[in-house]
Amino acid sequence: MAELKVNTIGMIACHGEDIRLVLDKTYASALAGLDGFSHIQILWWFSECDNPKNRSKLSEIKPYKNSPEVLGTFATRSPMRPNPIALDCVQVTYIDHENAVIGLSYIEAFDGSPVLDIKPYTPSLDRVENPVVPEWCSHWPKCYEESGNFDWENEMNS
């Protein structure tokens, strides 16, 4: 397999309710035209889970209460995977072009998590009108807006 070189473009800063994506100022000009998008997709590195043991994990034993007995890593959103890359669709609260900062309503990342890339969320490319999911997770929320009120803790085993 080929080895790839990836550079971080910034990091996540979480201080209580204040959640921001702080870009390296080198990338400030890349924010041009991002105003007006309510949501962005952020690719970030699950650095707290980056170790040989987690990178070798290829399956999970019944991670969700209603799931099959074994799920392959690629059927989960677990941070334990060959490359601990995370993807979050997040709501933008503000963009500070001068300081290269994007305010976020929420993200699953930890304070200091490295950011790899940002893409604008566009329904024409990112939204699937009628997605199909396995029966075991068909009762999960149908959209991002409903996920915040869903009892995710009751879905997980352990």
N, C-alpha and C positions, 0 to 999 in steps of 0.2 A: 504494500500500500504506500502511496505517496504521502509524504509529510508536508503539511501546509503551514504557512506562516500567517498568523493572525495578530493584528495590533489592536490594542484597546483604544477606544476613542474618548473614553471618559469613565465615570463611575456613578453609582447610585449613592445618594446621600439621604439617609433617613434619620430624622431627629423628631421623634414624636409624630405629630400630624404633618409636619413639614417633610415632604418627600420630593426630591429633585434628581434630575439627571444632570450631572455637572460634566460638560464636555471639556476636553483639552481645548484651550483657546485657538489652537491651530485649526480646529474644525468649525469655528464660529460662522464662517461664511457659508458653510453647508446648511445652515438653518434658513437661508433665504428661501422664501416661498412656502415655508411650513405653517405660517400663520393661517388660521382658518380651518385647519384639520382638527377635528375634535378629539381624535384618537390617533395614536401611533403604535407601531409594533416595535418592540425593543428586543434585540438579541443580546443576551448577557451571559456571562460565564458563571456557572454555579461553583465558584472558587472554593467554598467551604466543603464541597463534596468531591473535590479533585484529588483523588489518591488512587493508587493502583488497585486496591480492593474494590472501590466503587466503580472504577472504569471497567473492571472485568465482570461485573454483574450483568447477566443477560436475561434474567427472569426474576419474577417476584412470586412468592407464594401467597395467593389470595389477598392482594393488597386492599381490595374493596370488599365490603360485606356481601355484595351480590355478584361479584365477579367469578369467573371460572377459577378452579383450584390453582392454576398456574397461568400467569400472563407473561408474555415476553416483554422485555424492556421497551420495545418500540410500540407496544400497546398501552403504555403508561406514560405519565408525565413526570415520572420519578427523576430526581437529579442524579441518581446512580445509573450511569450509562457510559458507553465507550468514550463519548465526548460530552462533558457536562455543559452543554449549551442549553440555555433556557430561552423561551419565547413568551413574551407577555404583550397582550394588547391592552394599552392603558389610556386613560383619559388625560388630555393635556389641560392643565389649569392656567398656565401662562408660558410665554417664551420671552426670555431676557436675552436678546441678541448680543448686546454689548458684553455681557458676562458669560455667554455661551451656556445658559442654564435653561432647562425645561422643567416646569413644575408639573407634578404628577398627582393624580388623586389617590393612587394606590399602585403598588407593584409587589410581587412575591419575593423580590430580591432583598438581600441583606445590605446594611450600611457598608459601603466600600466595595460592593460587587462590581467587577469590571464590565463595562458595556462594549459590545463588539460592533453593533450597527443599529441604525434607526431607519424605519421605513414608514411612510404615511399609510394609515389605514384607508383603503378606498373600497367601497362596497362592490364596485364593478370587477375587482380582482380578488378581493379577500372574503367576500360574503358568499356563502353557499345557500341558495334559497331553500332547499329541502334536503339537508344532510341525513344520512342514515348511520345509525350507531348500533352496536350490539344491544340486545335486550337487557343485559345486566346493568347498563347505564342509560337506558332510554328515559328514565324518570328524572335525570339530571336537568338543570335549567336549560332552556332553549336559547338563551342569549346572555351576553356579558352582563347586561343590566340586572338580570335576575340572580346571577351567581353570588352577589354580595349578601343576599338574604337567605341563601340556601344553607342548610345544616350539613356542611361538608364533614364536620367532625364525626357525625353519625354514619357517614359513608365509609370511613376508613377503618381498617383493621390495624390496630396498634398505634 
